[in-house]
């Protein structure tokens, strides 16, 4: 994909997602599957203005009393630049995002693990129902984490506001230089 994008909107259902820097100025994506997929199940892409929409079309099928879908894995490589926004909806699987500067991050994961490394962001909002999250070498102004069940490890800097709501799990929060101006942590 050759277009110049500032926003990424990603919807993925099962498997995993790895997002990293491109080796050139182009956007590269590769979808892999645990089983052969019909072409109507392949991921779809669309660029509207400066936004890349990438969506998995591999939804769950009902097969004799069970839901079944082969797991699909996305490798997305984006050019090195500052992005305005990154939105992701993930149903099930592991997600790794590394080495980006993104103004506004909004991630929702139903079940799975989230790994974020070397991320700079003005605002990051993470909603997870079940799974673990790991943030390493992260720098952000505002961090908002809502987690129903799972563990969170955070190492980095939150300069302005930190809000964490966890129902069940452990939190290990290490601020490498100073604490946020406002910090609100609720754990039940």
Secondary structure, DSSP 8 states (H G I E B T S, - for coil): --S--SEEEEEEEEEEEEEEE-SSSS-EEEEEESS---GGGS-EEEEETTEEEEE-----EEETTEEE---EEEEEEE-SSEEEEEEEEEEEEEEEEEEEEEEEEEEEEEES-EEEEEEEEEEEEEEEEES-EEEEEEEEEEEEEEEEE--EEEEEEEEEEEEEEEEES-EEEEESS---SEEEEEE-
